Amino acid sequence: MSNDMLEQYYRNILSELGEDPDREGLVRTPARAAQAMRFFTQGYNETVEHLLNRAVFTEDYKDLILVKNIEFYSLCEHHLVPFFGEAHIAYIPNGKVIGLSKIARLVDMFARRLQVQERMTDQIGHALQEAIKPKGVAVIIEARHLCMMMRGVNKQNSKMTTSHVSGEFHEDAKTRAELFNLLGVSPTGITR
């Protein structure tokens, strides 16, 4: 679909809402909205293989690696409104490590699509597992959803947490406890 067609859709939406799309403040809105939507969904134009190209390295590091507080912004596929928050990504290498910035880019690639938080959490975990075959992967995402905050139940302080764990994070209580400790969370889920 061309930007011109997307712009026309936004122009039609403005008209359907009772606005005048030729009003001075709205004349460029369809073009800006189309450009913004392309940016918000640019993850559809990326692949894990291309993103991680030449960023997987052989390394004999055997302990837990954790990247915390990776901020992200996504669009809820049910209402096309933002949800946003932080992702925490951990893995235990098995002879391979991934470039640090690529972990954040992996989060962005999946966040920049129409999403639900649960699927995004799993997609990140599966992609990392497939790319470097670690001994374990953990993805924890905490997010605020504007579909819940500014419409519907209007709950301003609600936050959703999702997780994907595999390998040693799933099977070994000691490894899971180490992750919780590094995240500053007790195994019961209460923040310290």
MARZAVO-480865 format. One record per residue (C-alpha): x negated, y negated, z. Coordinates in Angstrom, 3 decimals, decimal comma, m for minus. Last residue first. Example, Ala and Ser with C-alpha at 12.3 -4.5 7.8 and 13.67 -1.06 7.14 Angstrom:
BEGIN
DOVO          x          y          z
DOVO    m13,670      1,060      7,140
DOVO    m12,300      4,500      7,800
***
This chain:
BEGIN
DOVO          x          y          z
DOVO    m12,910      5,571     46,826
DOVO    m10,176      6,144     44,277
DOVO     m7,756      8,927     45,215
DOVO     m7,555     11,672     42,574
DOVO     m7,661     14,573     45,051
DOVO    m11,174     15,410     43,841
DOVO    m12,222     11,976     45,150
DOVO    m12,793      9,258     42,568
DOVO    m15,858      7,052     42,187
DOVO    m16,377      8,134     38,571
DOVO    m19,801      9,580     39,451
DOVO    m18,231     11,489     42,359
DOVO    m15,394     12,801     40,179
DOVO    m17,955     14,055     37,653
DOVO    m20,023     15,743     40,360
DOVO    m16,847     17,359     41,722
DOVO    m16,050     18,772     38,241
DOVO    m19,547     20,231     38,031
DOVO    m19,178     21,826     41,483
DOVO    m15,674     23,150     40,646
DOVO    m17,002     24,991     37,571
DOVO    m14,590     26,270     34,894
DOVO    m12,934     23,157     33,484
DOVO    m15,885     20,792     33,668
DOVO    m18,141     23,699     32,653
DOVO    m16,287     24,239     29,390
DOVO    m13,428     21,888     28,678
DOVO    m11,682     18,893     30,164
DOVO     m9,192     16,487     28,576
DOVO     m7,677     13,875     30,835
DOVO     m4,837     11,384     30,906
DOVO     m4,187      8,455     33,248
DOVO     m1,255      6,068     32,821
DOVO     m1,110      2,721     34,586
DOVO      1,873      0,917     36,033
DOVO      1,423     m2,537     37,505
DOVO      3,869     m4,488     35,344
DOVO      6,806     m2,084     35,318
DOVO      9,355     m3,646     32,945
DOVO     11,613     m0,539     32,687
DOVO     12,364     m1,007     28,985
DOVO     10,372     m3,881     27,569
DOVO      7,311     m5,901     28,575
DOVO      5,441     m3,453     30,809
DOVO      6,526     m0,046     29,539
DOVO      6,025     m0,709     25,824
DOVO      3,060     m2,857     26,916
DOVO      1,246      0,294     28,015
DOVO     m1,600      0,058     30,518
DOVO     m4,332      2,636     30,159
DOVO     m6,638      5,025     31,990
DOVO     m8,415      7,615     29,861
DOVO    m10,493     10,513     31,137
DOVO    m12,460     12,606     28,661
DOVO    m14,509     15,541     29,921
DOVO    m16,654     17,797     27,755
DOVO    m18,579     20,947     28,635
DOVO    m21,523     23,086     27,611
DOVO    m21,974     20,857     24,563
DOVO    m21,214     21,868     20,957
DOVO    m22,540     18,612     19,456
DOVO    m19,954     17,495     16,893
DOVO    m17,148     19,969     17,610
DOVO    m17,030     19,239     21,342
DOVO    m17,230     15,489     20,731
DOVO    m14,369     15,650     18,228
DOVO    m12,286     17,900     20,514
DOVO    m12,634     15,516     23,452
DOVO    m11,870     12,383     21,426
DOVO     m8,832     14,019     19,812
DOVO     m7,555     15,297     23,164
DOVO     m7,552     11,850     24,784
DOVO     m6,003     10,271     21,660
DOVO     m3,222     12,862     21,695
DOVO     m2,275     12,103     25,317
DOVO     m2,517      8,345     24,839
DOVO      0,001      8,278     22,002
DOVO     m1,283      6,736     18,844
DOVO     m0,971      4,619     15,723
DOVO     m4,621      4,410     14,781
DOVO     m7,480      2,216     16,006
DOVO     m7,759      4,173     19,267
DOVO     m9,156      7,232     17,443
DOVO    m11,974      5,319     15,765
DOVO    m12,491      3,098     18,808
DOVO    m13,177      6,054     21,129
DOVO    m15,619      7,514     18,599
DOVO    m17,291      4,112     18,311
DOVO    m17,842      4,067     22,080
DOVO    m19,459      7,509     21,922
DOVO    m21,454      6,435     18,873
DOVO    m23,025      3,580     20,844
DOVO    m24,794      6,099     23,076
DOVO    m26,321      8,207     20,300
DOVO    m25,290     11,851     20,743
DOVO    m27,195     14,563     22,546
DOVO    m28,029     18,103     21,445
DOVO    m29,642     21,115     23,170
DOVO    m26,514     22,161     25,067
DOVO    m25,610     18,838     26,590
DOVO    m23,170     18,439     29,485
DOVO    m20,539     15,906     28,545
DOVO    m18,757     12,899     29,949
DOVO    m16,508     10,217     28,452
DOVO    m14,672      7,592     30,515
DOVO    m12,113      5,624     28,531
DOVO    m10,749      2,256     29,573
DOVO     m7,532      0,402     28,972
DOVO     m5,123     m0,701     26,300
DOVO     m1,659     m0,048     24,988
DOVO     m0,376     m2,305     22,310
DOVO      3,071     m2,460     20,686
DOVO      4,111     m0,518     17,598
DOVO      7,154      0,898     19,462
DOVO      6,785      4,687     19,204
DOVO      3,303      4,857     17,680
DOVO      1,842      2,926     20,595
DOVO     m0,909      0,721     19,196
DOVO     m4,474      0,899     20,502
DOVO     m7,009     m1,211     22,335
DOVO    m10,155      0,196     23,934
DOVO    m12,576     m0,514     26,746
DOVO    m15,337      1,990     27,426
DOVO    m15,474      1,950     31,228
DOVO    m17,828      4,844     31,831
DOVO    m20,328      6,787     29,735
DOVO    m21,277      9,978     31,549
DOVO    m24,058     12,473     30,814
DOVO    m24,265     15,560     33,044
DOVO    m27,538     17,432     33,207
DOVO    m29,405     19,663     30,738
DOVO    m31,617     17,356     28,676
DOVO    m33,654     19,329     26,133
DOVO    m32,915     16,940     23,275
DOVO    m32,133     17,473     19,603
DOVO    m30,407     14,339     18,333
DOVO    m26,983     13,566     16,879
DOVO    m26,772     10,017     15,506
DOVO    m27,753     10,667     11,877
DOVO    m24,116     10,496     10,681
DOVO    m21,853     10,326     13,730
DOVO    m19,313      7,947     12,174
DOVO    m19,369      9,642      8,785
DOVO    m18,719     13,081     10,258
DOVO    m16,107     11,773     12,722
DOVO    m14,156     10,198      9,880
DOVO    m13,127      6,592      9,324
DOVO    m10,451      4,857      7,227
DOVO     m7,590      5,875      9,541
DOVO     m9,459      4,153     12,366
DOVO     m8,757      0,813     10,669
DOVO     m5,297      0,733     12,266
DOVO     m5,535     m2,467     14,332
DOVO     m7,591     m4,136     11,582
DOVO     m5,029     m3,372      8,875
DOVO     m2,283     m4,554     11,239
DOVO     m4,154     m7,825     11,796
DOVO     m4,499     m8,475      8,060
DOVO     m0,791     m7,791      7,517
DOVO      0,118    m10,067     10,443
DOVO     m2,120    m12,863      9,114
DOVO     m0,594    m12,602      5,629
DOVO      2,966    m12,526      7,001
DOVO      2,179    m15,419      9,394
DOVO      0,808    m17,804      6,745
DOVO      4,079    m19,703      6,198
DOVO      5,255    m19,176      9,782
DOVO      4,312    m22,436     11,495
DOVO      5,404    m24,545      8,513
DOVO      8,776    m22,817      8,077
DOVO      8,840    m20,788      4,867
DOVO      9,421    m17,523      6,768
DOVO     12,652    m19,043      8,165
DOVO     13,552    m16,983     11,195
DOVO     16,739    m15,018     11,817
DOVO     15,009    m11,808     12,919
DOVO     15,816    m10,277      9,526
DOVO     13,984    m13,171      7,851
DOVO     10,872    m12,600      9,943
DOVO     11,032     m8,873      9,176
DOVO     11,328     m9,635      5,457
DOVO      8,155    m11,755      5,571
DOVO      6,431     m8,943      7,419
DOVO      7,449     m6,509      4,687
DOVO      6,276     m8,960      2,046
DOVO      2,865     m9,177      3,716
DOVO      2,649     m5,378      3,657
DOVO      3,374     m5,445     m0,080
DOVO      0,761     m8,144     m0,698
DOVO     m1,743     m6,270      1,480
DOVO     m1,467     m3,368     m0,942
DOVO      0,000      0,000      0,000
***
